[in-house]
Every structure is written in structure tokens, then in C-alpha cells.
Amino acid sequence: MTPQHGLRHLSIRFMQGVCQLPEPKWIPSCRTLNAIRCLSSSSVSVIDLRSDTLTKPTQKMREAMKNAVVGDDVFGEDPTVNELQDVCASVLGKEASLLVPTCTMANTASVLVHCSGRFQEVILGEDSHMHMYELAGLAQLGGIQGRSIRNLPDGSMDLEEIEAKIRPVDDVHQPWTKAICLENTHNRCGGKVLTMDYVKKVKDLAKKHGLVVHLDGARLFNAATVLKVPPSEITQHADSVSVAFSKGLCCPLGSIMAGSKDFIDL
């Protein structure tokens, strides 16, 4: 009898009740059965950990939204927006800030300001949010090229590799390097926090070559919490910074970009 015929014969015998499956060696306890029932119950609260963007406004936040004093933001006459921008600028240690819909817009707009024309370049991590998930906005909107560098497991980029990627200013065939972009905390590197020593060294390197530093700080407050420092202590080593309000802060949307007054006015 071939294996196929044997399997068919055995199946028929099972269906006829001639053969029986062995008794199970494990019988779930009452505690296990109760746990299964609880998990299958519709009353169980589920914590969705897919993203920290899934947080929702608290009741107090909704009340604040409903009762907010508003005005014409085009003319700079919305007192609530003005106060938010003033508070953010102070917390981030910058002269001014600007409320925008998304952190992608904040990052793109910041780099567009730093790069005064087309055919320029910024250095960023190959796994950075700006490089991976922002629709090539720098190239589409500004004609700006991103030069990517391998991210190390801790979210940083090798300082020597950064310096080696800075373009010479005397070669008309190459774009000019204008900025170095960091991400803190680093999303694709598991939320790793860049150390204070590292961000200072990047700023020193940028200053040495006449470059600026933009910090994608979508989750900057997480980094400040881990490092046990005020956010301004981190951002002092960046010329501009973006922060998202939708990342673990319960806001449905909104981000801030901050820097010098001239930077924001542009």
C-alpha cells in the first residue's frame, strides 16, 4: 500500500469511527478558560500600540478647543495661535516659531529656508523619516538633493562619514552642501535617543564647514525626558527644529517649526 493509499484508508476509518484520536494531554484550567472568555468579551479595553499618533484629545483638551479665543491668523490676530507659538519658541529656546499642519511640512519648509536656491544638498540618515517617508518633498518642491548616510543602530551617523560627504565648494559640477539633518528620537532605529555629546559634535562639525543643522524633533519631548534635560538644551545645537503635536501628545494634528526670527519670517 502506497503512503497515499494508507492515508486515504486511515481517513475513512476515522470517519467511520473505527479509529479515534488520542485524548489530549493538556486540559485548560478554569483560570485559563476565564481568561479566554475575558479576552473574547467586547468589554475588554484594548491598547493600540501601532503608533503614538493614535492618541486622542482628553476631555479637558476638547473643552479648551471649544472655548479657545480665535482671530484672523493671516493678519497675526489669533491670540491662541500667537500664544502657542510664543510658548513653543520659549520651550525650544528659539526666537520664534510657526504653527503648521504636519511635521513633514515643518521639515520641508525648514530645509527650503536654509537652502536659498535649487541645486543644493542636505546630508541626512538613510533611515531617517525625512529620507524615507516625506514624499521626496525636498526634491519636488525645492530642487534640493538629499545625500543619505548609513544610520548606526543608535540612530546617529558616523561623524567622519558625514564630513566625507560634504561637497567641495569650488566644483561647479556638484551641488552645494547646505545642511545636516538629524532625527531625535529616531523612529526607524527603535526610538533611540541621540546623546547630548553627539548632537554637539554634529553642530561643531557643521559650524566648521559653514553648514546649518536642522533637527527633526517630531518626538523631541521623549528625548528630553530620557536625557532628563529641558528641550532647549538639545535644540541649542540646532539652527532649526520641528516638533509634532500628534506624537503621543493627544493632538489630532499640528506641528511647530522653530528657529531665529529671520528664519521664521522667511
C-alpha positions in Angstrom: 0.0 0.0 0.0 1.4 3.3 -1.0 1.6 6.2 1.6 -1.2 8.0 -0.3 -3.5 4.9 -0.2 -2.6 4.4 3.5 -3.6 8.0 4.4 -6.9 7.6 2.5 -7.6 4.3 4.3 -6.9 5.9 7.7 -9.1 8.9 6.9 -12.0 6.6 6.0 -11.5 4.7 9.3 -11.6 7.9 11.3 -14.8 9.0 9.6 -16.4 5.5 10.3 -15.4 5.9 14.0 -13.2 2.8 13.9 -10.1 4.9 14.8 -10.1 7.6 17.5 -7.8 10.4 18.1 -5.8 10.2 21.4 -7.0 12.1 24.4 -5.5 15.5 24.7 -2.6 15.6 27.2 -3.4 19.2 28.3 -6.8 20.3 29.6 -7.2 24.1 30.1 -7.7 25.2 33.7 -10.7 27.2 34.9 -8.4 30.2 35.2 -7.3 29.8 31.5 -10.9 29.4 30.3 -11.9 32.6 32.2 -9.0 34.5 30.7 -10.1 33.3 27.2 -13.6 34.4 27.9 -12.4 37.8 29.1 -10.3 38.3 26.0 -13.2 37.4 23.8 -15.5 39.8 25.6 -16.4 43.1 24.0 -15.9 44.9 27.3 -12.1 44.4 27.2 -10.2 47.7 26.7 -7.5 47.3 24.0 -4.4 49.5 24.0 -3.4 50.1 20.4 0.4 50.2 20.2 0.7 50.5 16.4 1.7 54.2 16.7 1.9 57.0 19.2 -0.2 59.0 16.7 -3.3 57.1 17.8 -3.6 59.1 21.0 -6.8 61.2 21.2 -7.6 64.5 22.9 -8.7 64.4 26.5 -11.9 65.9 27.6 -10.0 69.0 29.0 -8.3 69.4 25.7 -11.7 69.3 23.9 -13.1 71.9 26.3 -10.1 74.1 25.6 -10.6 73.8 21.9 -14.3 74.6 22.2 -13.6 77.7 24.3 -10.5 79.0 22.5 -10.4 82.6 21.6 -9.8 82.9 17.9 -8.9 85.6 15.4 -7.6 86.1 11.9 -4.3 84.3 11.7 -3.5 85.8 8.3 -3.1 89.1 10.0 -1.4 87.6 13.0 -4.5 88.3 15.1 -5.3 84.9 16.5 -4.4 85.2 20.2 -4.5 81.4 20.8 -2.1 80.7 17.9 0.2 83.5 18.9 0.4 82.3 22.4 1.1 78.7 21.3 3.9 80.0 19.1 5.4 82.1 21.8 5.3 79.3 24.3 6.9 76.8 21.9 9.6 79.3 21.0 10.4 79.7 24.7 10.3 76.0 25.4 12.6 75.2 22.5 15.0 78.1 23.2 14.4 79.8 19.9 13.4 83.4 18.9 10.3 82.4 17.1 8.1 79.5 15.9 5.4 78.9 13.4 2.4 76.5 13.6 2.0 74.3 10.6 -0.4 71.3 9.9 2.2 68.5 9.8 5.8 67.7 10.8 6.6 66.8 7.2 5.7 70.4 6.2 7.8 71.7 9.1 10.8 69.7 8.0 10.4 70.6 4.3 9.8 74.3 4.9 12.8 74.4 7.3 15.2 73.0 4.7 13.7 75.2 1.9 14.6 78.2 4.1 18.1 77.0 4.8 18.7 76.2 1.1 18.4 79.6 -0.6 18.2 78.1 -4.1 18.0 75.0 -6.2 20.9 72.6 -6.9 21.8 72.4 -3.2 22.1 69.4 -0.9 21.4 68.3 2.6 23.0 65.3 4.5 20.6 63.0 6.3 20.3 59.4 7.5 19.3 56.7 5.1 16.7 55.5 7.6 15.5 59.0 8.6 11.9 60.0 8.4 12.8 62.9 6.1 14.5 60.5 3.7 12.0 57.6 3.9 8.6 59.0 4.4 8.3 62.6 3.2 7.5 62.0 -0.4 10.8 63.4 -1.7 9.4 66.9 -0.9 12.8 68.5 -0.8 13.4 67.4 -4.4 9.9 68.0 -5.6 9.3 71.4 -4.1 12.8 72.8 -3.8 15.1 71.1 -6.2 17.2 70.0 -3.2 19.1 66.8 -3.2 19.3 64.6 -0.1 22.6 62.8 0.4 22.0 59.8 2.6 24.4 58.3 5.1 24.0 54.9 6.9 22.3 55.2 10.3 24.1 53.4 13.1 21.9 51.3 15.5 21.7 54.2 18.0 20.2 56.5 15.3 23.4 58.5 14.8 25.6 58.9 11.7 29.3 58.4 11.7 30.9 61.9 12.1 33.8 61.0 9.7 31.3 59.8 7.1 29.3 63.0 7.4 32.4 65.1 6.9 33.5 63.0 3.9 30.1 63.6 2.3 30.3 67.4 2.4 30.8 68.7 -1.1 33.7 70.9 -2.2 32.6 74.5 -2.8 35.0 75.0 -5.7 33.5 72.4 -8.1 30.7 73.9 -10.3 29.6 70.4 -11.3 28.5 69.4 -7.8 25.6 70.7 -5.6 26.5 72.7 -2.5 26.0 71.1 0.8 23.9 73.4 3.0 22.7 71.5 6.0 22.9 68.4 8.2 19.6 66.9 9.3 19.3 64.9 12.5 16.3 63.0 14.0 15.8 62.8 17.7 14.3 60.4 18.8 15.0 58.2 15.8 11.9 56.4 14.6 13.3 53.5 12.4 16.1 52.9 14.9 13.6 51.9 17.6 13.1 55.3 19.1 16.8 55.7 20.1 17.8 59.0 21.7 20.8 60.9 20.3 23.2 61.8 23.1 23.9 65.4 24.1 27.6 64.8 23.3 26.8 63.6 19.8 24.4 66.4 18.8 27.1 68.9 20.0 29.7 67.3 17.9 27.5 67.4 14.8 26.9 71.1 15.4 30.6 71.8 15.8 31.2 69.9 12.5 28.5 71.9 10.7 30.0 75.2 12.0 33.4 74.2 10.9 32.2 73.9 7.3 29.7 76.8 7.3 26.6 74.5 7.4 23.4 74.6 9.5 21.8 71.8 11.5 18.1 71.0 11.2 16.6 68.7 13.9 13.6 66.6 13.1 12.3 66.6 16.6 8.9 65.1 16.0 9.3 63.2 19.3 11.8 65.7 20.9 10.0 65.7 24.2 10.6 61.9 24.5 14.3 62.6 24.1 14.3 65.4 26.7 12.5 63.0 29.1 15.1 60.3 28.6 18.1 62.7 28.8 16.5 64.5 31.8 17.2 67.9 30.3 14.9 70.7 29.0 14.2 70.5 25.3 16.0 73.8 24.8 19.3 72.1 25.9 19.0 69.8 23.0 17.9 72.3 20.4 20.7 74.8 21.3 22.8 72.6 19.0 20.3 73.0 16.0 19.6 76.1 13.9 16.0 74.9 13.4 13.8 72.3 14.9 10.4 70.7 14.2 8.1 69.1 16.8 4.9 67.2 16.2 1.9 67.6 18.4 0.3 64.4 17.2 3.0 62.1 18.5 1.9 60.9 22.0 0.6 64.4 22.8 -3.1 63.6 22.0 -3.5 66.3 19.3 -5.2 65.1 16.1 -2.8 67.2 14.0 -0.4 70.1 14.1 3.4 70.7 14.3 5.7 73.6 15.1 8.9 74.7 13.4 11.2 77.0 15.3 14.4 79.0 14.8 15.6 82.5 14.6 13.2 85.4 13.9 14.7 85.9 10.4 14.3 82.1 9.8 10.6 82.2 10.6 9.9 85.4 8.8 11.2 83.9 5.6 
